[in-house]
Amino acid sequence: MGTTYEVVVAQHPHEIGRADLQRAVDEVFAEVDRHLSTWRPDSEISRFNAGQGTAWVPASDVLVGLLSVSQAVSRETGGAFDITVAPIVRAWGFGAGAANPGTPPSHEELEQLKRAVGYLKLELRQDPPSLRKVEPMVHVDLDGVVPGLAVDLVASRLELLGAKNYLVELGGEVRAKGRNRAGRPWRIAVEFPVPGERRPYAIVELDGFAVSTSGDYREFRDVEGQRISHTIDPRSGMPVSHGLASVTVIHSSAAEADAWATALMVLGPEQGLELAERRNLAALFIRRRDDGSLQETATQAFATFRRPL
């Protein structure tokens, strides 16, 4: 997945050794890589993407499970979250195989790409587990939610081993349960959404929950004085321009926190906040003002997790 991870198990049963933990983590990552990696040409999702038919294709439970989460968030946001948007993201110069970053795509190019983009162009069924493309050129990219799923799977594996106090972090996605080595709740920092700065903006306390942040303060470009965000609205094919610097979501599932943080980042400070409140999501929106200062808005649910800096 091209990133780092950290797994901490505190106050663990004596029968759980470091080798057992490492084996469990390695097995989860191998499973995720085998099914969901777009970097491996032989992975399950890569083989599905390579096919250009519209017939139903048998799929693993892990793939169908993650697609179900993704498609549910897509439906609830009217397509603001979409796992088929990668070709347009690349056209704007972001991600693997990106186009020339100094040349924005033309209107004609975007219209051509949009023909194969859209969550409704991908169908799932649970019994038997399978999926199919409505449009043969659809390309599914799960890189935005795979880290969250991996965190959830590692956490589940730790609990099977008997761990009750743990923290799992992968690429910034964090899930924690119980207490740390000092016997206190796990405290996680939400990063200050400013390029080049690594300091806490807020602190949240987690016990049985996960936290994910989506933002544009690390991946963006300036083109002729205009800030181009790497967050692309799948509905329009255009980079978002509403001024949100980051959105942080707390959820019982790291995969869902991951997907919702991206979706709310696309929806923006008004629509995103309205939807988050309606769904009782714990979400923190940090907006960048024209003068460079920051303005925050949080849902009522987020306040229950927040602690003083």
Secondary structure, 3 states (H helix, E strand, C coil): CCCCEEEEECCCCCCCCHHHHHHHHHHHHHHHHHHHCCCCCCCHHHHHHHCCCCCCEECCHHHHHHHHHHHHHHHHCCCCCCCCCHHHHHHCCCCCCCCCCCCCCCHHHHHHHHCCCCHHHEEEECCCCEEEECCCCCCCCCCCCHHHHHHHHHHHHHHHCCCCCEEEEECCEEEEECECCCCCEEEEEEECCCCCCCCEEEEEEECCEEEEEEECCCCEEEECCEEEECCEECCCCEECCCCEEEEEEEECCHHHHHHHHHHHHHHHHHHHHHHHHHCCCEEEEEEECCCCCEEEEECHHHHCCEECC
